[in-house]
């Protein structure tokens, strides 16, 4: 048992704040757990790195080789294997000295070279901005980490040493690097359960971002130590005595909370330093799970627990594998004190996370809980990358998954699932399976039908209802929380968009070729190859997508088809006699209703081929359409509604009513009785005798709308009904 210690730094520095780096210290530390064979390779890597960095110096004035030696020493303190120590020594040679990956493979083997490559930046590539370059660097690093977790363990050690020597940098650069560390590297360390590195990175980032606040709080904490030493010692003595009386063997030690942790609590709860009473906490390490719960009971006998401040992370571990019992008690003089109770194995995992076990040594079948959760998260990085081509988008998906605060919910079969705090029902559906998310139409939470955007709470029982032909709604992107859900939705929408656009391109091109009696389905491969080559495309699908998205006009491509067929004497396509394109209403993003006139089946329609976004449907009497047609007549095509439409369409209507009690209920009932769904409702604030209600209702066609209008007109309080046909509010009275 021990008394209270200061904030623990597993990577100590000398009295001046710098590491005294030497290969002798590294070899001594690595020699405590590695073989002579590994040590020989480590020394060889040191010689190679020393020669590569000869004549290079850090901004602090030290020889550059001191940095990779220190990073390697940090890795040795985590007890990483010989290959990881070699990669730590070599991690900058590709970037700073021009060494090639092939050279490293020849000298040190493929695995070491892959680790170094995953750590190397992409300075030789050209990017349009610093943000784009940084996003690509993170993407490469995270994907390398997904293949081999040692990459991130070395990278975090590298970042930790850089943060310790950041004081020499210009203030703007210090702030940029510190902010990046807080936003990316510290959360990754936390996500992997590397709590010591996590707390150190947070502390160093805060120190560089807010040096004055850091210094002020540090001074206040040092002053408070003396004032609270008596309280801490009394608690420590009481706990040690009670555990000894009951025969519980335990290590009890106090810990001072980090300066950044205290500052964050002050900000989040709007407290002054004097109001933050629990700047100390205690940790109790026992031999097994049963003693954890026995110790908890003894503590609750000794001091009064604070209601709502108990968490059982043993029964339900955190996302990063962390396990402990947490309880807050009211100590002497009314001071709240937090206790963490865990076993020795839990303690090792809590401090070193995934580094406490070799994720990359054993197969998936041998993984323990920490390894399994980490393995799933790392695999999700690869899954997201497969759905995302853009580096900035990839980084955006990853950042939302880096914070392990979680809620724990249940499937109908009783399985516990961890979800990030703020996760919605849609996030849960995608966490179960991609197909469940894509086909989700409704959900019941605790046996109550609940909107899909609802946030989940601890203990919720969630049942997802699916339909085979449903698909993701683009609006889901505005509220989903997890990177997996976001990337899967975007991937589905993109793939559906391409398929719909290609199909629309076929229909437009067939329409343009119809006067010449040509069907593109009858074109042979040689004709397609010539057409694709002349159009400078890569495939027929790409060319058709260009037509369907409006980037190419169908009559022009049709003329190329005629040339490819040798039909130069044919009538120019695009003339009279073309069959209108049938609109089924389910074409998705390739065919959209124009918001200026909001056409529905039964309205006479025409279509404008928008550049890059398919067809826009307008009514034939739309004023905006008339103006656009006069300007670009070649981009308009004939369309008509198909007869087999079975879906509903949004229509805006305005209803003037007398301002009486129950008016809204009667109008809503009339709309519902005619089978129309109300998707939106708003009213003006006029408290006079008349009130204007703005409804968005869903109807199948013009006749359905007419029935709804007649039903609403029969309501006695209604004086007028109008269909709103454009954004500026022009009405067509029915």
Buried (B, 14 or more C-beta within 10 A) or exposed (E): EEEBEEBBEBBEBEEEEBBEBEBEBBBEBBBEEBEEEBBEBBBBBBEBBBEBBEEEEBEEEBBBBBBBBBBBBBBBBBBBBBBBBBBBBBBBBBBBBEBEBEBBBEBBEEBBBBBBBBBBBBEEEEBEEEEBBBBBBBBBBBBBBBBBBBBBBBBBBBBBBBBBBBBEBEEEEBBBBBEBBBEBBBBBBBBBBBBBBBBBBBBBBBBBBBEEBBEBBEEBBEEBBEEBEEBBEEBBEBBBEBBEEEEBEBEBBBBBBBBBBBBEBBEEEEEEBEEBBBBBBBBBBBEEBEBBBBBBEBBBEBBEBBEEEBBBBBEEBBBBBBBBBBBBBBBEEEBBBBBBBBBEBBBBBBBBBBBBBBBBEEEEEEBBEBBEBBBEBBEBBEBBBEBBEEBBBBBBBBBBBBBBEBBBBBBEEEEEBBBBBBBBBBBBBBBBEBEBBBBBEBBBBEEEEBEBEBBBEEEBBBBBBBEEEEBBBEEBBEBBBBBBBBBBBBBBBBEBBBBBBBBBBBBBBBBBBBBBEBEBEEBEEEBBEBBBEBBEBEEBBBBBBBBBBBBBBBBBBBBBBBBBBEEEEBEEBBEEEBEBBEBBBEBBBBBBBBEBBBBBBBBEBBBBBBEEBBBBBBBEEBBBBEEBBEEEEEBBBEBBBEEEBEEBBBBBBBBBBEBEEEBBEBBBEBBBEBEBEEEEBEBEEEEEEEBBBBBBBBBBBBEBBBBBBEBBBEBEBBEBBBBBBBEEEEBEEB
